[in-house]
Amino acid sequence: MAPHRDDPDHRRHRGARRPCRPLARPPRRTPHLISRSGPDAPGATQLTQELTTLGTTVTITACDVTDRTALQHLLDTIPAEHPLTTVIHAAGIAENTPLAELDLPGIEAVLRPKALAAALLHELTEGLDLSAFVLFSSGAAAWGGSRQPSYAAANAYLDALAEHRRARGLPATSLAWAPWSDAGMAADEAVVEYYRRRGMRPLDTDLAIASLQHSLDHGDTTVTIADIDWERFPAGFTAQRPSPLLSDLAAAASPGVDATPDDAAAVNGSLQRQLATSTPTQQHQLLLHHIQTHAAAILGHPTIDAVPPTQPFQELGFDSLTAVEFGHRLSAATGLDLPPTLVFDHPTPKELADFLRERLVEGELTSEGHLLSELDRWDAVSAPSAVDEAARRRITGRLRLLLAKWNDTERKTERSAAHSELETATAEDIFDLISDEFGKS
């Protein structure tokens, strides 16, 4: 495939359809497109027709580029009158596997078409007079991916290979792409929404192609190309720890929740009213249901059955980015200022429900406002004539006992404060105290 002007012949391995069109226009010609399935791959016939319409002579060949012998044979068949001048390696396999669930076959399945193929392309074309050696890397290599560990590693290898080639005086450009809007994995709406929530908008394909050409024209070695939503991305990316990647960038505002302040207040009030009229067990179940509902929505599950109360959030599929959105949702629902590390501090829905109940209910029970409202309620219903003499004596005794406990606590607080003052008092302070108490100097 042709990214350079006046190149007579080019080669591309397993890429999206849209990049082929602008890079194959004359005077660029004779691109060799390679994939495992070759001309039998879905869309291959249509792609051939489109490129032919642009005035190019295209060939599509089946080849396993991780097979050194097969790749060498393919390179040997390129005619001398149209020598290979450009290589574009765009292979990749999607991955959606938590780090804890990785196994060797899964790692190999991701690394071979991305890293091994790139290594063989480098070795077998090293002696050729190439004008460009282009590697399609991924943003996962730049900022990581909790469910793309092998994919991130494979693409990081491409970036390192580009640096290695440049150091040896060979052409190399590694482009770490964010998802494209109508190509590759980002064509899936669910994937698009996944990245949007994390602060990455799908790249417009025309913009991506222009960025590719710009990088080649300027001789860039490693470049990350992404359309970042800076209102969302930093908060999620640094939820668990600061990131040197963003340390030199201006701080972005934390993402807000979708609800308006009035809507949030209404939700908070409704939840508080339900908690106020519920038993402790009911309160826990109510909060657990809220947690499961929001977690299921973020993870894309239709029901809360997919969010068991005792299963850790990380096993459910939460990462630092989804944790931020989850925290914002719960903050809006509860009115609490919750940290972005919420699901890591309280790792299961059940534990988180216990924590929220402690903040929302038990903390509220000891607040000044709640205690005064309880006294008002007692004052409104306490009619001595409504009970007999014996009951009145028992109630009076309870009230005196409560008052004694209250006064005792107050005296202990005063004594503790006085003790602290004496411990830090100077000699002059002591003499002033004696003078005040006994009228002596």
matplotlib code that plots the C-alpha trace (Angstrom):
import matplotlib.pyplot as plt

x = [0.0, 1.3, 1.9, 4.8, 4.8, 6.2, 6.6, 6.1, 5.0, 3.8, 2.6, 0.0, -0.9, -4.5, -5.8, -9.1, -10.7, -10.8, -7.0, -6.4, -8.3, -6.4, -3.0, -3.4, -4.2, -1.8, 1.2, 1.0, 0.2, 0.4, -0.4, -0.1, -2.7, -2.0, -4.1, -4.6, -7.7, -6.4, -9.0, -11.5, -11.6, -14.9, -15.0, -11.9, -13.7, -15.3, -12.0, -10.3, -12.9, -12.6, -8.9, -9.0, -11.4, -8.7, -6.3, -4.2, -3.3, -4.0, -3.2, -4.6, -2.7, -3.2, -0.2, 0.4, 2.9, 4.0, 5.4, 8.9, 9.2, 5.8, 6.6, 10.0, 8.4, 5.9, 8.6, 10.5, 7.6, 7.4, 8.6, 11.8, 10.2, 8.0, 10.3, 8.9, 9.4, 6.8, 5.5, 2.4, 1.7, -1.9, -2.6, -4.3, -6.6, -9.1, -8.7, -11.1, -9.4, -8.6, -5.0, -5.8, -7.4, -4.5, -3.1, -0.2, -2.4, -4.4, -1.2, 0.3, -2.9, -2.6, 1.2, 1.8, 0.0, 1.0, 4.6, 6.0, 4.7, 6.3, 9.6, 9.7, 8.7, 11.6, 14.1, 13.2, 13.0, 16.0, 18.2, 15.7, 15.7, 12.4, 11.1, 8.6, 8.0, 4.7, 3.4, -0.2, 0.1, -2.6, -3.4, -3.3, 0.5, 0.4, -2.1, -2.6, -5.8, -7.0, -8.7, -6.1, -2.9, -1.5, -2.7, -1.0, 2.2, 2.2, 1.7, 4.3, 6.7, 5.8, 6.7, 10.0, 10.7, 10.2, 12.7, 15.1, 14.9, 15.4, 18.4, 19.9, 19.2, 16.2, 12.8, 10.1, 6.9, 4.7, 1.2, -0.6, -4.2, -7.3, -10.4, -11.5, -15.1, -15.9, -13.1, -11.8, -13.1, -14.6, -17.3, -19.1, -21.5, -20.9, -17.2, -17.8, -19.8, -17.2, -14.5, -16.8, -17.4, -13.6, -13.1, -12.0, -14.1, -13.8, -11.4, -12.9, -11.4, -10.5, -8.8, -6.9, -5.7, -4.5, -2.7, -1.0, 0.2, 1.4, 3.4, 5.1, 5.8, 7.5, 9.5, 7.9, 9.0, 6.3, 3.0, -0.2, -3.3, -6.5, -9.5, -9.6, -12.5, -10.4, -13.4, -13.6, -10.3, -7.9, -10.2, -10.5, -6.9, -5.6, -8.3, -6.0, -2.6, -1.1, 0.2, 3.4, 1.7, -0.6, 1.7, 2.6, -0.9, -3.3, -5.8, -9.2, -12.4, -13.9, -16.7, -20.1, -23.1, -25.8, -28.5, -29.3, -28.9, -32.6, -32.9, -30.0, -31.7, -34.9, -33.1, -31.2, -34.4, -36.3, -33.5, -33.3, -37.0, -36.9, -34.0, -35.7, -38.7, -36.9, -35.4, -31.6, -32.0, -34.2, -31.8, -29.0, -31.1, -32.2, -28.6, -27.4, -30.1, -29.0, -25.4, -26.2, -28.5, -25.8, -23.0, -25.1, -25.8, -22.2, -21.1, -23.9, -25.9, -29.7, -30.4, -28.8, -28.5, -25.1, -23.8, -23.7, -23.5, -20.3, -18.4, -15.5, -16.1, -12.8, -13.9, -17.1, -15.1, -14.5, -11.4, -10.2, -12.2, -15.5, -14.9, -14.9, -18.2, -19.7, -18.6, -20.2, -23.5, -23.6, -22.6, -25.6, -27.9, -26.8, -25.7, -22.4, -18.9, -17.5, -13.9, -13.0, -11.3, -14.7, -14.8, -11.2, -11.7, -15.0, -14.4, -17.8, -21.4, -22.2, -19.3, -20.0, -23.7, -22.5, -20.2, -23.0, -25.4, -22.8, -22.4, -26.1, -27.9, -25.7, -23.9, -27.2, -28.5, -25.8, -26.1, -27.3, -30.2, -31.5, -31.2, -33.1, -35.8, -36.2, -36.7, -39.3, -41.1, -41.0, -42.3, -45.2, -46.4, -45.5, -48.8, -48.4, -52.1, -52.0, -50.3, -50.9, -48.9, -46.6, -45.8, -45.1, -42.6, -40.8, -40.6, -39.5, -36.7, -35.6, -35.5, -33.5, -31.1, -30.6, -30.0, -27.5, -25.6, -25.7, -24.4, -21.7, -20.5, -20.4, -18.5, -16.0, -15.5, -14.9, -12.5, -10.6, -10.4, -9.2, -6.7, -5.3, -5.1, -3.2, -0.7, 0.2, -0.1, 2.9, 3.8, 2.2, -1.0, -1.1, -0.7, -3.4, -5.7, -5.0, -5.6, -8.9, -10.2, -9.0, -8.6, -4.9, -1.8]
y = [0.0, 3.4, 6.1, 7.8, 9.9, 8.3, 4.9, 2.3, -0.6, -1.2, -3.8, -3.9, -6.7, -7.0, -3.5, -1.6, -0.8, 3.0, 3.5, 1.7, 4.2, 7.5, 5.7, 3.8, 6.7, 7.3, 7.7, 5.1, 1.7, -2.1, -2.5, -6.1, -6.8, -9.9, -11.7, -15.3, -15.7, -13.6, -13.1, -15.2, -12.7, -10.9, -7.7, -8.6, -8.5, -5.1, -3.7, -4.8, -3.2, 0.1, 0.2, -0.6, 2.3, 4.5, 3.5, 1.0, -2.6, -4.5, -8.1, -9.9, -12.9, -15.5, -15.8, -16.5, -13.7, -15.4, -18.2, -17.2, -19.6, -18.5, -14.8, -15.2, -17.0, -14.2, -11.5, -13.4, -13.4, -9.6, -8.7, -6.8, -4.2, -3.2, -3.5, -3.4, 0.1, 0.4, -2.0, -1.3, -3.9, -3.5, -6.9, -7.4, -9.6, -8.1, -9.0, -8.8, -10.7, -9.6, -9.9, -12.6, -14.8, -14.8, -18.1, -18.9, -19.9, -16.7, -14.6, -16.3, -15.8, -12.1, -11.7, -13.8, -11.8, -8.5, -8.8, -11.9, -10.9, -7.4, -9.0, -11.2, -8.3, -6.4, -9.2, -10.2, -6.7, -5.3, -5.5, -3.8, -0.1, 0.8, 4.3, 3.5, 0.8, 1.5, -0.3, 0.1, 0.1, 0.9, 3.4, 0.4, 0.6, 4.2, 4.1, 0.4, -1.6, -3.6, -6.1, -5.9, -6.9, -9.0, -6.6, -3.7, -5.7, -6.6, -3.0, -1.8, -4.2, -2.4, 0.9, -0.5, -2.1, 1.3, 2.9, 0.0, 0.5, 4.3, 3.8, 1.6, 4.2, 2.3, 3.9, 3.2, 4.8, 3.2, 4.8, 4.1, 4.4, 5.1, 3.3, 4.4, 5.4, 3.0, 0.5, -2.4, -3.1, 0.4, -0.5, -2.3, 0.1, -1.5, -1.0, 2.7, 3.3, 1.5, 3.9, 7.0, 6.4, 6.3, 9.6, 8.4, 9.4, 7.2, 8.7, 10.2, 8.0, 11.0, 12.6, 9.4, 9.1, 12.7, 12.1, 9.1, 11.1, 13.9, 11.5, 10.0, 13.4, 14.5, 11.4, 10.6, 7.4, 6.8, 8.7, 8.3, 9.5, 9.9, 12.1, 12.5, 13.9, 15.7, 16.2, 12.5, 10.8, 12.1, 11.3, 7.7, 7.2, 8.5, 7.0, 4.6, 6.4, 9.5, 9.0, 10.5, 10.4, 13.2, 15.0, 17.8, 18.4, 21.0, 19.5, 18.9, 19.3, 16.2, 14.7, 15.5, 13.2, 13.4, 14.5, 18.1, 19.4, 19.4, 15.8, 14.7, 16.4, 14.6, 11.2, 11.9, 12.9, 9.8, 7.5, 9.2, 8.9, 5.2, 4.6, 6.6, 4.3, 1.0, -1.5, -2.1, -5.2, -3.4, -0.5, -2.8, -4.5, -1.1, 0.2, -3.2, -3.0, 0.6, -0.6, -3.7, -1.6, 1.0, -1.7, -3.7, -0.6, 0.4, -3.2, -3.5, -6.2, -6.3, -7.3, -7.2, -11.0, -10.5, -8.6, -11.1, -9.4, -11.1, -11.2, -8.6, -5.7, -6.4, -9.9, -8.5, -6.4, -3.1, -1.2, 2.3, 4.0, 2.2, 2.8, 6.5, 6.5, 4.1, 6.5, 9.5, 7.6, 6.6, 10.1, 11.4, 8.8, 9.2, 12.8, 11.7, 12.8, 9.4, 8.7, 7.3, 4.3, 3.2, -0.2, -0.9, 0.2, -1.8, -4.6, -6.3, -4.9, -6.2, -4.5, -1.3, -1.5, -1.8, 1.3, 3.4, 2.4, 3.5, 6.9, 7.5, 6.0, 5.4, 8.7, 10.5, 9.1, 10.9, 14.2, 17.3, 17.8, 14.2, 14.3, 17.6, 16.3, 13.3, 15.6, 17.6, 14.4, 13.3, 16.7, 16.5, 13.0, 13.2, 13.8, 12.6, 12.2, 9.5, 7.0, 5.8, 6.7, 3.6, 4.1, 7.8, 7.0, 4.5, 7.0, 9.7, 7.4, 6.7, 10.4, 11.2, 8.4, 9.7, 13.3, 12.0, 10.1, 13.2, 15.5, 12.9, 12.9, 16.7, 16.8, 14.2, 16.3, 19.4, 17.6, 16.3, 19.8, 21.2, 18.4, 19.2, 22.9, 22.2, 19.9, 22.8, 25.7, 27.8, 28.9, 32.3, 30.6, 28.6, 31.8, 33.5, 30.5, 30.7, 34.4, 34.0, 31.2, 32.5, 36.2, 36.1, 37.3]
z = [0.0, -0.9, 1.6, -0.2, -3.4, -6.6, -5.0, -7.8, -5.6, -2.1, 0.2, 3.0, 5.4, 6.7, 7.2, 7.0, 3.7, 4.0, 4.4, 1.1, -1.1, -0.6, -0.4, -3.6, -6.0, -8.9, -9.2, -6.5, -8.1, -7.7, -4.0, -2.7, -0.1, 2.1, 4.6, 5.7, 3.5, 0.6, -2.2, -0.2, 2.7, 3.3, 1.2, -0.8, -4.2, -3.5, -2.3, -5.5, -7.6, -5.6, -5.9, -9.6, -10.1, -8.6, -11.4, -9.5, -10.3, -7.1, -6.0, -3.0, -1.8, 0.9, 3.2, 6.9, 7.6, 10.8, 8.7, 7.7, 4.7, 3.3, 3.7, 2.1, -0.8, -1.3, -1.2, -3.8, -6.2, -6.4, -9.9, -10.2, -12.4, -9.5, -6.5, -3.0, -1.5, 1.3, 3.9, 6.0, 8.7, 10.1, 11.5, 14.8, 16.8, 19.3, 23.0, 25.9, 28.7, 32.2, 33.2, 35.8, 33.2, 30.7, 29.5, 27.2, 24.2, 24.5, 24.7, 21.7, 19.6, 20.1, 19.9, 16.7, 14.1, 15.6, 17.0, 15.3, 11.9, 12.4, 13.4, 10.3, 8.0, 9.5, 9.2, 5.6, 4.2, 6.0, 3.0, 0.6, -0.3, 1.5, 1.6, 4.4, 7.0, 8.7, 11.7, 12.9, 16.7, 19.2, 21.9, 24.3, 24.0, 25.2, 28.0, 28.6, 28.8, 31.7, 29.4, 26.6, 28.3, 25.5, 22.8, 24.7, 24.9, 21.3, 20.2, 22.5, 20.7, 17.4, 18.9, 20.1, 16.7, 15.1, 17.4, 16.8, 13.0, 13.3, 15.4, 12.6, 10.0, 8.6, 7.8, 10.4, 11.7, 14.3, 14.6, 17.9, 16.9, 19.0, 17.6, 14.2, 13.6, 10.7, 10.7, 12.7, 16.2, 16.6, 14.0, 16.8, 18.5, 21.9, 21.5, 20.5, 23.6, 25.7, 24.5, 24.7, 28.4, 28.9, 27.1, 23.7, 20.7, 17.6, 15.1, 11.9, 9.1, 6.9, 9.8, 10.6, 7.0, 7.0, 10.3, 8.8, 5.8, 8.1, 10.2, 7.1, 5.6, 8.8, 9.4, 12.8, 14.5, 17.1, 17.2, 19.1, 17.2, 19.2, 19.6, 23.4, 25.4, 28.0, 30.3, 30.9, 30.1, 32.8, 35.7, 34.7, 33.6, 37.0, 39.2, 41.0, 40.7, 39.1, 35.6, 34.2, 30.8, 31.8, 34.3, 31.9, 30.7, 32.3, 34.7, 33.1, 34.9, 36.4, 34.3, 35.6, 35.8, 33.2, 35.6, 36.3, 39.9, 40.4, 39.1, 41.4, 44.4, 43.6, 43.4, 46.6, 48.5, 47.2, 48.4, 51.8, 52.3, 51.5, 53.8, 56.6, 56.6, 56.2, 58.7, 58.6, 56.5, 54.1, 53.9, 53.0, 50.3, 48.9, 48.6, 47.2, 44.5, 43.6, 43.3, 41.2, 38.9, 38.2, 37.8, 35.3, 33.3, 33.0, 32.1, 29.6, 31.3, 30.9, 34.5, 37.9, 37.9, 36.3, 39.3, 42.3, 45.7, 46.7, 43.4, 43.3, 41.0, 39.1, 38.4, 37.0, 34.5, 36.3, 35.6, 36.8, 34.0, 34.6, 38.4, 37.8, 36.0, 38.6, 41.4, 39.6, 39.2, 42.9, 43.9, 41.9, 43.4, 47.0, 47.3, 48.7, 47.6, 46.7, 45.7, 42.3, 44.1, 45.5, 44.0, 45.0, 48.6, 48.9, 46.4, 46.3, 45.9, 49.4, 51.0, 49.1, 50.3, 53.9, 53.4, 51.8, 54.6, 57.2, 55.4, 54.6, 57.6, 60.6, 60.1, 59.7, 63.0, 65.0, 63.3, 65.1, 62.7, 63.1, 67.0, 67.1, 64.8, 67.0, 70.0, 68.1, 67.2, 70.9, 72.0, 69.5, 70.8, 74.5, 76.3, 79.9, 80.2, 77.6, 79.9, 83.4, 86.5, 86.4, 82.8, 83.4, 86.1, 83.9, 81.0, 83.4, 84.7, 81.1, 80.3, 83.5, 82.6, 79.1, 80.4, 82.9, 80.2, 78.0, 80.8, 81.8, 78.2, 78.2, 81.5, 80.2, 77.1, 79.3, 81.6, 78.6, 77.1, 80.5, 80.9, 77.4, 78.3, 81.5, 79.7, 77.3, 79.8, 80.7, 84.2, 83.5, 82.4, 85.7, 87.8, 85.8, 86.5, 90.3, 90.3, 88.4, 90.7, 94.1, 93.6, 94.5, 92.7]

ax = plt.figure().add_subplot(projection="3d")
ax.plot(x, y, z, "-o")
ax.set_aspect("equal")
plt.show()
